[in-house]
Amino acid sequence: MASSNNYDGILLGMGNPLLDISAVVDEAFLTKYDVKLNNAILAEEKHLPMYDEMSSKFNVEYIAGGATQNSIKVAQWMLQIPGATSYMGSIGKDKYGEAMKKDATAAGLNVHYYEDESAPTGTCGVCVVGGERSLIANLSAANCYKVDHLKKPENWALVEKAKFYYIAGFFLTVSPESIQLVSEHAAANNKVFTMNLSAPFICEFFKDAQEKFLPYMDFVFGNETEAITFSRVHGWETEDVEQIAIKISQLPKATGTYKRTTVITQGADPVVVAQDGKVTKYPVIPLPKEKLVDTNGAGDAFVGGFMSQLVKEKSIEECVKAGCYASNVVIQRSGCTYPEKPDFN
């Protein structure tokens, strides 16, 4: 077993740190704000009153979130090796920002936030009905991340130190320049660069940015809805998730160091992994409906579990097992949270 200092800063994430404002709501609330379950969108003008209404009408919980930050926290939790993970993103100079920093640091992350003077810390409305979630993100300060922050020597040092990178597709809307620097560094240094399709709107409306970085992606994560949207947007005319996963894995690569692997989760259905023109399916851990609290963070936790074994150079099967374990834990709790220690072997 490699000594723990070999793992120092081995995994770096960049993304939008958001405070989840989570509540079990009702169908009427979803209809009023025109939001759909199992979807993630950016808040528009019409959604802005939603956050206050949630806290006045429903029982609201405030949970540190943001897709990439969730994944990195779960990887850190699974690894149980201090200092193994780092994270960058932008928060505001306010109480939410302070709470976020405290939470991430307590989770063991080495966080280097950019602190924006003008915008408040970003929030994400999490509307839960019947255990399914809808996400409405008001990026605010998270949208202010600048590549200049990444270029500062103390921050770029985190990039240099890492051997694996994970960036959710959501960051494509914020700082493609930062993604470019990191992905090019990874390619030039034979490091492993991974991203997530993240949401149908990313595949659809940020297609060009996504396509620009696809050649650099050694692993592409996503769920079945995102995969089907990706297929439609690329004119593939198939909704067969296995075929789509293979096609994504076969798109051109910037370097030949690693073959691309596509990993698509499908809720309670098996995880689809495409590699080398072949698909392998892995069943998830079954969960009785009454044990499901909410699916918020399930996909993020899957990635975190997966990455925790990938950095240890374990087999894909082990990585998927760890991903399934982590997401099974998270869906039995509110938000992307977990007990003190993992029970995974």
ABEGO torsion letter per residue (X at the ends): XBBAAAABGABBBBBBBBBBBBBBBBAAAAAAAGBBBGBBBBBBAAAAAAAAAAAAABBBBBBBBEAAAAAAAAAAAAAGBBGABBBBEBBBBBAAAAAAAAAAAAAGBBBBBBBBAABBBBBBBBBBBGGBBBBBBBAEAAAABBAAAAABAAAAAAAAABABBBBBAAAAAABAAAAAAAAAAAAAAGBBBBBBAGBAAAAAAAAAAAAAAAAABABBBEBAAAAAAAAAAAGAGBABAAAAAAAAAABBBABAABBBBBBBBAEABBBBBBBGGBBBBBBBBBBBAAABABABGAAAAAAAAAAAAAAAGBBAAAAAAAAAAAAAAAAABBEBBBBABBBBX
